[in-house]
């Protein structure tokens, strides 16, 4: 039964463009903020990880994790299961993560102040005392991701943004944050692949493992795009989604257009970042984050319904 489901999903992936054109929907549009948005067509896809894939992630985590984190590996991956079929309506999603230049236009138009600006600090990952660690940095904001004296390049993804900041931007643009299910389908297509390009890790296709020591310009890794031509779905920055996080949500998730739990105290982040190991960049991997969280490796992109 699983084999048949995967074969059907593969056929769906191969006809992505045809589906979009057949329904009269434009494959690429411009959002109100000027960003390119690509169509993700309606239909089913495999969401989450199988028991075998979860075991693989746990084992890779144990091999690479610091001793104090080895016991956390199983907990970090269990929420990826069970793998299940989800059916989504068509939607559009930003081809790239929202950049500093785009966020600047939003702030100029609305005089919006981010959570980091209001609270006076953000979090930055830096090397100190011979190891990499998170530091609470006074004055770290989206304008100065590493604190006073630093700046974010216009073409790099905006960081040091909380869930509320991301939500406010998308609403200003007449859009919204993608649901967790929408984000996953946009990244992996319909066949349950682990990464946007396939099932095996390829360091040349994503910004990860601190190779760049920070964010890179959006779209820097064209070979790493998804089947829908969405960039940076693995690495660069973690991305906020609309959903509340629940470890066991997949055990009770509706099949059509799931939107996550109705309440919670953490939101779902997806995609991994420039400092993470490949096992965190799998498209089924789920990270929970307090809505007020912001750091030098958290950003977002927006989505839009067709109706």
MARZAVO-829262 format. One record per residue: residue number from 1; residue in one letter; x, y, z of N, C-alpha, C in turn; chain. Coordinates in pm, whole numbers, padded with zeros to 5 digits. Atoms other than C-alpha are relative to their C-alpha. Layout:
PT;num;residu;n_px;n_py;n_pz;ca_px;ca_py;ca_pz;c_px;c_py;c_pz;chaine
PT;NUM;a;X;Y;Z;X;Y;Z;X;Y;Z;A
...
***
This chain:
PT;num;residu;n_px;n_py;n_pz;ca_px;ca_py;ca_pz;c_px;c_py;c_pz;chaine
PT;1;x;00083;-00121;00000;00000;00000;00000;00086;00126;00000;A
PT;2;x;-00090;-00116;-00007;00283;00241;00086;00064;00024;-00137;A
PT;3;x;-00065;-00011;00131;00453;00164;-00249;-00093;00068;-00099;A
PT;4;x;00098;-00058;00092;00136;00248;-00439;-00018;00148;00026;A
PT;5;x;00019;-00141;-00035;00091;00576;-00250;00116;00085;-00049;A
PT;6;x;-00117;-00075;00043;00447;00684;-00328;00003;00013;-00152;A
PT;7;x;00004;-00005;00147;00407;00593;-00699;-00100;00104;-00049;A
PT;8;x;00101;-00099;00037;00089;00802;-00721;00051;00139;00026;A
PT;9;x;-00055;-00132;-00033;00262;01092;-00545;00103;00043;-00102;A
PT;10;x;-00104;-00033;00097;00552;01073;-00791;-00062;00051;-00130;A
PT;11;x;00069;-00045;00121;00312;01109;-01083;-00052;00141;00018;A
PT;12;x;00050;-00135;-00028;00159;01413;-00917;00110;00102;-00012;A
PT;13;x;-00112;-00093;00004;00500;01574;-00880;00039;00030;-00144;A
PT;14;x;-00044;-00019;00137;00585;01518;-01246;-00094;00088;-00081;A
PT;15;x;00098;-00079;00075;00269;01704;-01354;-00038;00129;00069;A
PT;16;x;00028;-00122;-00076;00295;02006;-01126;-00039;00116;-00091;A
PT;17;x;00026;-00113;00088;00313;02260;-01407;-00130;-00019;-00077;A
PT;18;x;00121;00027;00077;00040;02092;-01608;-00125;00025;00083;A
PT;19;x;00115;-00022;-00086;-00197;02099;-01311;-00031;00149;00012;A
PT;20;x;00021;-00143;-00015;-00145;02470;-01261;-00058;00064;-00125;A
PT;21;x;00046;-00059;00125;-00195;02557;-01627;-00139;-00048;-00037;A
PT;22;x;00129;00057;00038;-00492;02325;-01673;-00116;00069;00071;A
PT;23;x;00106;-00063;-00077;-00691;02506;-01406;-00009;00149;-00027;A
PT;24;x;00003;-00142;00032;-00616;02849;-01549;00066;00087;00105;A
PT;25;x;-00068;-00077;-00104;-00409;02953;-01249;00139;00040;-00047;A
PT;26;x;-00135;-00043;00034;-00095;03157;-01301;00100;-00070;00089;A
PT;27;x;-00099;00074;-00078;00213;02967;-01193;00082;00092;00089;A
PT;28;x;-00078;-00096;-00078;00395;03279;-01072;-00075;00133;00001;A
PT;29;x;00064;-00131;-00013;00243;03603;-00940;00091;00090;00083;A
PT;30;x;-00070;-00094;-00087;00370;03915;-00765;-00092;00032;00118;A
PT;31;x;00076;-00036;-00117;00255;03970;-00408;-00011;00151;00013;A
PT;32;x;00017;-00144;-00021;00145;04312;-00281;00130;00067;00043;A
PT;33;x;-00129;-00055;-00042;00495;04357;-00137;00105;-00009;-00110;A
PT;34;x;-00092;00010;00113;00650;04292;-00479;00073;-00132;-00009;A
PT;35;x;-00070;00128;-00001;00771;03943;-00391;-00060;-00098;-00098;A
PT;36;x;00049;00106;00086;00745;03658;-00639;-00063;-00110;00085;A
PT;37;x;00065;00110;-00068;00499;03392;-00529;-00027;-00109;-00103;A
PT;38;x;00019;00110;00093;00474;03047;-00687;-00120;-00085;00043;A
PT;39;x;00118;00082;-00024;00172;02822;-00717;00038;-00139;00050;A
PT;40;x;-00007;00139;-00043;00152;02502;-00518;-00140;-00057;-00025;A
PT;41;x;00132;00044;00042;-00135;02311;-00682;-00070;-00088;00103;A
PT;42;x;00081;00082;-00091;-00416;02136;-00499;00032;-00147;-00018;A
PT;43;x;-00018;00144;00008;-00390;01768;-00418;00064;-00057;00124;A
PT;44;x;-00055;00069;-00118;-00248;01512;-00175;00152;00002;00003;A
PT;45;x;-00143;00022;-00014;00102;01474;-00040;00023;-00078;00129;A
PT;46;x;-00037;00075;-00119;00281;01265;00220;00065;00095;00100;A
PT;47;x;-00050;-00091;-00102;00335;01466;00538;00058;-00079;00117;A
PT;48;x;-00061;00066;-00114;00565;01370;00823;00098;-00108;-00041;A
PT;49;x;-00101;00103;00023;00815;01087;00858;-00049;-00138;00042;A
PT;50;x;00029;00138;-00038;00784;00710;00866;00083;-00036;00123;A
PT;51;x;-00076;00046;-00118;00909;00516;01169;00147;-00021;-00036;A
PT;52;x;-00138;00023;00043;01219;00422;00971;00075;00132;-00015;A
PT;53;x;-00065;-00130;00018;01294;00784;00881;00025;00069;00134;A
PT;54;x;-00019;-00056;-00134;01246;00893;01242;00120;-00064;00067;A
PT;55;x;-00113;00072;-00059;01491;00625;01358;00131;00048;-00062;A
PT;56;x;-00119;-00050;00069;01739;00750;01097;00040;00137;00055;A
PT;57;x;-00029;-00133;-00054;01709;01108;01225;00055;-00007;00141;A
PT;58;x;-00047;00014;-00139;01753;01000;01587;00144;-00048;00002;A
PT;59;x;-00135;00054;00003;02064;00799;01502;00101;00105;-00049;A
PT;60;x;-00089;-00106;00049;02221;01083;01300;00020;00106;00107;A
PT;61;x;-00007;-00099;-00108;02143;01320;01586;00095;-00048;00109;A
PT;62;x;-00086;00054;-00106;02312;01094;01841;00147;-00002;-00039;A
PT;63;x;-00137;00004;00048;02622;01068;01625;00066;00138;00002;A
PT;64;x;-00055;-00136;00013;02662;01446;01595;-00026;00090;00120;A
PT;65;x;00041;-00088;-00110;02502;01584;01911;00107;00008;00109;A
PT;66;x;-00084;-00014;-00118;02689;01717;02209;-00048;-00100;00106;A
PT;67;x;00038;00101;-00100;02692;01468;02501;-00124;00038;00080;A
PT;68;x;00113;-00043;-00081;02442;01677;02697;-00132;-00002;-00077;A
PT;69;x;00122;-00002;00080;02195;01663;02407;-00040;-00137;-00056;A
PT;70;x;00028;00132;00057;02209;01293;02315;-00137;-00053;00042;A
PT;71;x;00127;00052;-00050;01909;01208;02533;-00120;00075;-00060;A
PT;72;x;00108;-00079;00058;01705;01482;02359;-00033;-00042;-00143;A
PT;73;x;00015;00032;00142;01747;01333;02011;-00133;-00068;-00030;A
PT;74;x;00125;00071;00027;01452;01095;02035;-00119;00094;00011;A
PT;75;x;00110;-00096;-00018;01224;01370;02165;-00010;00096;-00118;A
PT;76;x;-00001;-00097;00109;01329;01604;01886;-00064;-00055;-00128;A
PT;77;x;00048;00057;00127;01217;01361;01612;-00134;-00072;00008;A
PT;78;x;00124;00076;-00010;00915;01175;01749;-00122;00074;-00054;A
PT;79;x;00118;-00075;00045;00675;01456;01660;-00015;00002;-00152;A
PT;80;x;00010;00007;00145;00746;01395;01289;-00097;-00109;-00047;A
PT;81;x;00086;00110;00041;00522;01089;01292;-00136;00005;00067;A
PT;82;x;-00020;00091;00112;00315;00920;01198;-00012;00070;-00135;A
PT;83;x;00016;-00054;00135;00351;00986;00827;-00145;-00023;-00045;A
PT;84;x;00140;00009;00037;00009;01052;00678;-00028;00081;-00126;A
PT;85;x;00037;-00075;00119;-00164;01176;00365;-00080;00124;00038;A
PT;86;x;00072;-00125;-00020;-00283;01537;00361;-00040;00053;-00137;A
PT;87;x;00049;-00059;00124;-00491;01703;00091;-00017;00151;00020;A
PT;88;x;00004;-00146;-00012;-00447;02078;00039;-00065;00063;-00121;A
PT;89;x;00044;-00083;00110;-00622;02338;-00170;00122;00069;-00061;A
PT;90;x;-00109;-00076;00061;-00406;02536;-00412;00030;00125;00082;A
PT;91;x;-00040;-00124;-00068;-00210;02826;-00264;00128;00052;-00063;A
PT;92;x;-00126;-00059;00043;00074;03062;-00342;00092;00017;00121;A
PT;93;x;-00097;-00020;-00107;00393;03088;-00138;00118;00079;-00056;A
PT;94;x;-00116;-00078;00043;00687;03329;-00155;00110;-00091;-00053;A
PT;95;x;-00111;00078;00056;00962;03196;-00380;00123;00007;00092;A
PT;96;x;-00116;-00022;-00087;01218;03340;-00135;-00045;00041;00140;A
PT;97;x;00025;-00052;-00134;01238;03420;00234;-00007;00152;-00006;A
PT;98;x;00012;-00146;-00004;01140;03779;00319;00136;00060;00035;A
PT;99;x;-00132;-00059;-00016;01451;03996;00293;-00002;00125;00088;A
PT;100;x;-00013;-00125;-00075;01580;04291;00494;-00054;00118;-00079;A
PT;101;x;00048;-00111;00083;01502;04521;00201;-00153;00004;00000;A
PT;102;x;00147;00004;-00002;01138;04406;00195;-00053;00041;00137;A
PT;103;x;00045;-00035;-00135;01105;04436;00571;00018;00149;00026;A
PT;104;x;-00025;-00144;-00012;01249;04788;00552;-00118;00079;-00058;A
PT;105;x;00115;-00068;00060;00963;04891;00320;-00122;-00009;00091;A
PT;106;x;00111;00019;-00093;00711;04748;00565;00012;00094;00119;A
PT;107;x;-00022;-00088;-00116;00862;04939;00857;-00018;00146;-00039;A
PT;108;x;00014;-00139;00046;00882;05261;00655;-00147;00036;-00021;A
PT;109;x;00141;-00027;00030;00514;05229;00559;-00087;00000;00126;A
PT;110;x;00087;00019;-00117;00381;05135;00904;00058;00052;00131;A
PT;111;x;-00071;-00038;-00123;00640;05256;01157;-00006;-00113;00104;A
PT;112;x;00008;00117;-00088;00624;04907;01301;00129;-00017;00080;A
PT;113;x;-00114;00033;-00085;00851;04817;01593;-00008;-00148;00037;A
PT;114;x;-00004;00144;-00026;00958;04457;01635;00011;-00030;00149;A
PT;115;x;-00012;00044;-00140;00959;04257;01956;00139;00028;00055;A
PT;116;x;-00138;-00024;-00045;01339;04284;01976;00024;00148;00027;A
PT;117;x;-00017;-00144;-00021;01323;04662;01939;-00072;00045;00127;A
PT;118;x;00076;-00038;-00120;01056;04694;02207;00065;-00051;00129;A
PT;119;x;-00060;00059;-00120;01237;04462;02450;00146;00035;00019;A
PT;120;x;-00139;-00046;-00012;01586;04590;02375;00106;-00107;-00016;A
PT;121;x;-00102;00103;00020;01758;04262;02289;-00046;-00109;-00097;A
PT;122;x;00026;00117;00083;01783;03960;02062;00104;-00105;00035;A
PT;123;x;-00095;00108;-00026;01977;03633;02056;00089;-00020;-00121;A
PT;124;x;-00098;00015;00107;02294;03576;01856;00090;-00119;00031;A
PT;125;x;-00084;00118;-00017;02495;03258;01802;00142;00035;-00041;A
PT;126;x;-00136;-00041;00028;02865;03322;01827;00100;-00093;00068;A
PT;127;x;-00107;00082;-00058;03194;03154;01905;00064;00076;00115;A
PT;128;x;-00059;-00060;-00119;03318;03227;02256;00054;-00110;00091;A
PT;129;x;-00064;00099;-00089;03551;03043;02493;00018;-00134;-00069;A
PT;130;x;-00029;00122;00074;03630;02791;02222;-00120;-00080;-00046;A
PT;131;x;00116;00074;00048;03272;02690;02144;-00109;00097;-00044;A
PT;132;x;00113;-00081;00047;02964;02817;01968;-00111;-00004;00103;A
PT;133;x;00105;-00007;-00101;02688;02935;02199;-00092;00120;-00026;A
PT;134;x;00096;-00110;00013;02379;03155;02216;00027;00105;00107;A
PT;135;x;-00020;-00112;-00092;02421;03498;02373;-00117;00098;-00014;A
PT;136;x;00102;-00104;-00001;02155;03748;02472;00071;00133;-00024;A
PT;137;x;-00073;-00119;00042;02268;04066;02296;-00087;00125;00008;A
PT;138;x;00072;-00127;-00010;02148;04411;02399;00012;00075;-00132;A
PT;139;x;-00001;-00077;00123;02049;04614;02096;-00003;-00082;-00127;A
PT;140;x;00012;00084;00121;02026;04314;01859;-00143;00008;-00053;A
PT;141;x;00131;-00014;00064;01736;04377;01618;00014;-00045;-00145;A
PT;142;x;-00007;00036;00141;01649;04308;01257;00096;00091;-00075;A
PT;143;x;-00094;-00092;00063;01854;04615;01164;00144;-00034;00036;A
PT;144;x;-00133;00034;-00051;02152;04496;01370;-00004;-00139;00060;A
PT;145;x;00022;00137;-00047;02126;04116;01395;00098;-00047;00106;A
PT;146;x;-00100;00040;-00099;02447;04079;01595;00022;00104;00109;A
PT;147;x;-00015;-00107;-00097;02399;04392;01806;00052;00127;-00064;A
PT;148;x;-00048;-00128;00052;02510;04755;01767;00129;-00015;-00080;A
PT;149;x;-00118;00007;00084;02762;04800;01488;-00009;-00105;-00110;A
PT;150;x;00020;00100;00106;02629;04512;01277;-00118;00042;-00087;A
PT;151;x;00113;-00031;00089;02384;04521;00989;-00036;-00123;-00083;A
PT;152;x;00045;00109;00085;02180;04288;00773;00000;00043;-00145;A
PT;153;x;-00006;-00034;00142;02246;04286;00399;-00140;00002;-00060;A
PT;154;x;00135;-00013;00056;01943;04394;00190;-00056;-00128;-00060;A
PT;155;x;00047;00121;00068;01926;04063;00001;-00003;-00124;00089;A
PT;156;x;00003;00112;-00093;01962;03842;00308;-00136;-00008;00068;A
PT;157;x;00129;00009;-00070;01658;03708;00495;00000;00083;00128;A
PT;158;x;00011;-00074;-00125;01535;03930;00775;00000;-00100;00115;A
PT;159;x;-00004;00086;-00119;01610;03779;01117;-00028;00086;00124;A
PT;160;x;00036;-00067;-00125;01556;03871;01483;-00146;00046;-00002;A
PT;161;x;00142;-00031;00006;01183;03863;01413;-00080;-00106;00075;A
PT;162;x;00088;00091;-00074;00922;03709;01643;-00113;-00048;-00090;A
PT;163;x;00116;00045;00077;00610;03525;01528;-00093;00117;-00028;A
PT;164;x;00089;-00115;00019;00406;03843;01580;00054;00095;-00106;A
PT;165;x;-00061;-00085;00102;00652;04040;01365;-00025;-00057;-00140;A
PT;166;x;00021;00067;00128;00627;03785;01084;-00147;00008;-00041;A
PT;167;x;00142;-00006;00027;00249;03775;01110;-00043;00140;-00043;A
PT;168;x;00034;-00139;00033;00226;04156;01100;00045;00034;-00142;A
PT;169;x;-00049;-00029;00135;00438;04174;00785;-00091;-00064;-00105;A
PT;170;x;00082;00069;00099;00235;03912;00599;-00138;00062;-00012;A
PT;171;x;00131;-00065;00004;-00092;04081;00695;00009;00133;-00075;A
PT;172;x;-00021;-00127;00071;00044;04415;00572;00007;-00023;-00150;A
PT;173;x;-00015;00032;00142;00124;04248;00241;-00127;-00061;-00059;A
PT;174;x;00123;00062;00046;-00233;04115;00216;00011;-00150;-00010;A
PT;175;x;-00026;00143;00004;-00108;03765;00280;-00006;-00058;00142;A
PT;176;x;00001;00065;-00130;-00051;03531;00575;00119;-00093;00010;A
PT;177;x;-00103;00103;-00015;00199;03290;00720;-00055;-00132;-00053;A
PT;178;x;00049;00130;00048;00180;02945;00559;-00031;-00092;00118;A
PT;179;x;00022;00103;-00102;00029;02663;00760;00120;-00095;-00006;A
PT;180;x;-00109;00097;-00003;00271;02393;00863;-00010;-00098;-00117;A
PT;181;x;00020;00094;00111;00121;02157;00604;00035;00066;-00134;A
PT;182;x;-00033;-00070;00124;00148;02417;00325;00150;00015;-00015;A
PT;183;x;-00145;-00017;00005;00508;02487;00413;00067;-00131;-00041;A
PT;184;x;-00064;00128;00029;00598;02119;00404;-00022;-00043;-00145;A
PT;185;x;00025;00038;00138;00429;02052;00071;00080;00086;-00097;A
PT;186;x;-00076;-00090;00088;00594;02357;-00087;00146;-00040;-00007;A
PT;187;x;-00141;00038;-00004;00930;02219;00019;00029;-00137;-00057;A
PT;188;x;-00034;00138;00036;00903;01848;-00053;-00083;-00058;-00113;A
PT;189;x;00083;00057;00105;00638;01807;-00320;-00093;-00106;00055;A
PT;190;x;00101;00099;-00037;00408;01507;-00312;00055;-00138;00033;A
PT;191;x;-00052;00136;-00012;00646;01213;-00282;00072;-00031;00131;A
PT;192;x;-00058;00030;-00130;00768;01242;00076;00151;00004;00007;A
PT;193;x;-00147;-00009;-00001;01130;01327;-00006;00049;00069;00127;A
PT;194;x;-00054;-00054;-00124;01357;01425;00281;00044;00146;-00014;A
PT;195;x;-00049;-00136;00027;01515;01738;00130;-00067;00051;-00129;A
PT;196;x;00067;-00051;00121;01388;01969;-00148;00045;-00069;-00128;A
PT;197;x;-00056;00058;00121;01615;01797;-00402;-00004;-00154;-00002;A
PT;198;x;-00001;00146;-00004;01583;01434;-00288;00017;-00052;00142;A
PT;199;x;-00007;00064;-00132;01655;01196;-00002;00137;00002;00065;A
PT;200;x;-00134;00000;-00056;02030;01239;00046;00054;00142;00015;A
PT;201;x;-00056;-00132;-00027;02213;01535;00194;00104;00038;-00104;A
PT;202;x;-00096;-00056;00094;02412;01756;-00046;00035;00140;00046;A
PT;203;x;-00042;-00128;-00059;02610;02040;00112;00004;00114;-00100;A
PT;204;x;-00007;-00106;00102;02626;02230;-00219;-00136;00062;-00029;A
PT;205;x;00135;-00045;00030;02249;02282;-00215;-00067;00081;00111;A
PT;206;x;00062;-00070;-00112;02191;02459;00118;00104;00066;00089;A
PT;207;x;-00085;-00069;-00097;02339;02699;00371;-00023;-00063;00137;A
PT;208;x;00014;00073;-00126;02399;02482;00678;00136;-00025;00062;A
PT;209;x;-00122;00042;-00070;02656;02359;00931;00101;00113;00019;A
PT;210;x;-00086;-00117;-00021;02795;02713;00981;00101;00021;-00111;A
PT;211;x;-00095;-00013;00110;02969;02686;00645;00018;00145;-00043;A
PT;212;x;-00006;-00141;00038;02884;03049;00566;00013;00091;00121;A
PT;213;x;-00010;-00073;-00128;02901;03154;00934;-00109;00105;00017;A
PT;214;x;00112;-00092;-00010;02570;03335;00892;-00094;-00020;-00117;A
PT;215;x;00095;00010;00111;02285;03395;00650;00068;00030;-00133;A
PT;216;x;-00044;-00034;00135;02337;03413;00276;-00117;00065;-00073;A
PT;217;x;00106;-00063;00080;02143;03609;00014;-00102;-00106;-00041;A
PT;218;x;00102;00096;00040;01811;03443;-00066;00025;-00043;-00144;A
PT;219;x;-00020;00051;00135;01832;03222;-00374;00143;-00031;-00035;A
PT;220;x;-00142;00028;00026;02206;03157;-00337;00024;-00142;-00047;A
PT;221;x;-00020;00142;00032;02158;02782;-00386;-00109;-00051;-00096;A
PT;222;x;00103;00044;00095;01950;02728;-00705;-00016;-00152;-00011;A
PT;223;x;00018;00146;00008;02026;02351;-00713;-00081;-00057;00116;A
PT;224;x;00073;00048;-00116;01849;02328;-00379;-00148;00034;00001;A
PT;225;x;00141;-00037;00004;01507;02449;-00494;-00091;-00123;00003;A
PT;226;x;00098;00108;-00005;01195;02240;-00444;-00059;-00025;-00138;A
PT;227;x;00063;00030;00130;00988;02083;-00722;-00089;00115;-00048;A
PT;228;x;00082;-00115;00037;00776;02400;-00714;00085;00126;-00020;A
PT;229;x;-00095;-00109;00019;01089;02618;-00753;-00003;00101;00114;A
PT;230;x;-00009;-00082;-00121;01080;02750;-00398;00141;-00016;00057;A
PT;231;x;-00140;00001;-00044;01425;02845;-00264;00014;-00004;00152;A
PT;232;x;-00043;-00006;-00141;01596;02794;00072;-00100;-00063;00097;A
PT;233;x;00089;00070;-00091;01344;02553;00219;00077;-00090;00096;A
PT;234;x;-00090;00070;-00091;01638;02373;00378;00118;00092;00028;A
PT;235;x;-00111;-00086;-00036;01883;02591;00568;-00027;00149;-00013;A
PT;236;x;00000;-00147;-00005;01960;02964;00578;-00067;00048;00128;A
PT;237;x;00065;-00036;-00127;01695;03048;00843;-00119;-00091;00026;A
PT;238;x;00126;00062;-00039;01423;02870;01036;-00112;00094;-00041;A
PT;239;x;00111;-00083;00045;01084;02992;00918;-00124;-00023;00085;A
PT;240;x;00124;00007;-00076;00776;03071;01123;-00113;-00052;-00090;A
PT;241;x;00125;00038;00068;00451;02901;01023;-00116;00050;00085;A
PT;242;x;00118;-00051;-00071;00097;02989;01125;-00041;-00085;00119;A
PT;243;x;00058;00096;-00094;00038;02681;01339;00056;00004;00141;A
PT;244;x;-00044;00034;-00135;00048;02624;01710;00064;-00139;-00004;A
PT;245;x;-00072;00128;-00002;00277;02333;01798;-00060;-00094;00104;A
PT;246;x;00037;00106;-00092;00165;02006;01956;00075;-00126;-00042;A
PT;247;x;-00081;00116;00032;00390;01700;01975;-00080;-00110;-00066;A
PT;248;x;00081;00112;00049;00106;01457;01905;-00104;00041;-00105;A
PT;249;x;00105;-00049;00090;-00088;01662;01648;-00025;-00094;-00118;A
PT;250;x;00018;00085;00117;-00028;01417;01363;-00088;-00122;00028;A
PT;251;x;00085;00113;-00034;-00220;01149;01551;-00148;00035;-00015;A
PT;252;x;00140;-00042;00007;-00539;01355;01520;-00024;00108;-00107;A
PT;253;x;00010;-00104;00102;-00472;01592;01230;-00105;-00035;-00104;A
PT;254;x;00095;00025;00108;-00757;01629;00979;00074;-00020;-00132;A
PT;255;x;-00067;00029;00128;-00678;01509;00627;00001;00120;-00092;A
PT;256;x;00010;-00112;00094;-00791;01823;00445;00037;00132;00067;A
PT;257;x;-00039;-00135;-00043;-00623;02160;00495;00018;00015;00151;A
PT;258;x;-00019;-00013;-00145;-00502;02106;00854;00063;00135;00036;A
PT;259;x;-00049;-00130;-00044;-00432;02426;01047;00064;-00005;00138;A
PT;260;x;-00063;00012;-00130;-00278;02290;01365;-00100;00013;00113;A
PT;261;x;00088;-00012;-00117;-00419;02300;01719;-00061;00140;00008;A
PT;262;x;00068;-00130;-00010;-00660;02581;01805;00070;00093;00099;A
PT;263;x;-00073;-00081;-00097;-00442;02698;02096;00135;-00065;00030;A
PT;264;x;-00129;00055;-00039;-00095;02650;02236;00087;00107;00061;A
PT;265;x;-00093;-00100;-00052;00208;02819;02383;00130;00006;-00081;A
PT;266;x;-00113;-00004;00092;00461;02744;02107;-00052;-00005;-00143;A
PT;267;x;00033;00005;00142;00448;02797;01729;00100;-00093;-00071;A
PT;268;x;-00085;00091;00077;00595;02570;01461;00097;00078;-00088;A
PT;269;x;-00104;-00052;00088;00923;02659;01291;00045;-00113;-00091;A
PT;270;x;-00039;00103;00096;01042;02476;00981;00127;00037;-00076;A
PT;271;x;-00105;-00019;00099;01345;02430;00756;00144;-00001;00045;A
PT;272;x;-00139;-00005;-00043;01655;02448;00974;00067;00130;-00041;A
PT;273;x;-00068;-00127;00027;01916;02721;00945;00147;-00020;-00032;A
PT;274;x;-00141;-00001;00038;02272;02814;00856;00092;-00068;00101;A
PT;275;x;-00089;00059;-00101;02410;02675;01182;-00035;-00145;00034;A
PT;276;x;00048;00132;-00039;02221;02344;01194;00059;-00114;-00083;A
PT;277;x;-00040;00123;00067;02320;01988;01105;-00110;-00044;-00097;A
PT;278;x;00098;00043;00100;02147;01821;00806;-00122;-00071;00056;A
PT;279;x;00117;00072;-00051;01922;01607;01025;-00108;00096;00050;A
PT;280;x;00100;-00100;-00037;01748;01928;01137;-00059;00070;-00122;A
PT;281;x;00046;-00066;00122;01702;02041;00776;-00098;-00084;-00081;A
PT;282;x;00098;00082;00069;01475;01755;00675;-00134;00071;-00005;A
PT;283;x;00122;-00076;00020;01147;01890;00541;-00115;-00044;00090;A
PT;284;x;00103;00045;-00093;00943;01686;00788;00032;00040;00143;A
PT;285;x;-00040;-00031;-00138;01134;01814;01090;-00076;00120;00054;A
PT;286;x;00081;-00103;-00064;00935;02026;01333;00074;00055;00122;A
PT;287;x;-00060;-00065;-00116;01075;02277;01581;-00106;00087;00066;A
PT;288;x;00094;-00086;-00072;00869;02445;01851;00074;00123;00050;A
PT;289;x;-00061;-00124;-00045;00939;02806;01936;-00102;00088;00069;A
PT;290;x;00089;-00095;-00065;00787;03050;02181;-00026;00115;-00097;A
PT;291;x;00033;-00104;00098;00605;03317;01976;00088;00124;00011;A
PT;292;x;-00083;-00120;-00018;00823;03590;02125;00147;-00025;-00034;A
PT;293;x;-00139;00031;00033;01145;03410;02024;00048;00078;-00121;A
PT;294;x;-00065;-00062;00116;01381;03591;01789;00150;-00021;00015;A
PT;295;x;-00143;00028;-00002;01738;03520;01694;00058;00026;-00139;A
PT;296;x;-00069;-00025;00126;01995;03550;01416;-00020;-00111;-00100;A
PT;297;x;00024;00106;00098;01866;03235;01249;-00150;-00032;-00015;A
PT;298;x;00144;00017;00018;01486;03282;01248;-00054;00109;-00092;A
PT;299;x;00064;-00090;00093;01299;03440;00956;-00137;-00054;-00039;A
PT;300;x;00132;00046;00044;00987;03369;00749;-00022;00029;-00147;A
PT;301;x;00052;-00035;00132;00806;03377;00415;-00152;-00002;00011;A
PT;302;x;00145;-00012;-00006;00440;03446;00335;-00069;-00092;-00102;A
PT;303;x;00083;00080;00090;00161;03253;00165;-00130;00075;-00030;A
PT;304;x;00124;-00067;00040;-00167;03344;-00002;-00097;-00103;-00055;A
PT;305;x;00104;00088;00053;-00492;03158;-00061;-00047;00050;-00135;A
PT;306;x;00048;-00040;00132;-00644;03162;-00409;-00138;00065;00009;A
PT;307;x;00135;-00055;-00013;-00993;03248;-00285;-00001;00128;00083;A
***
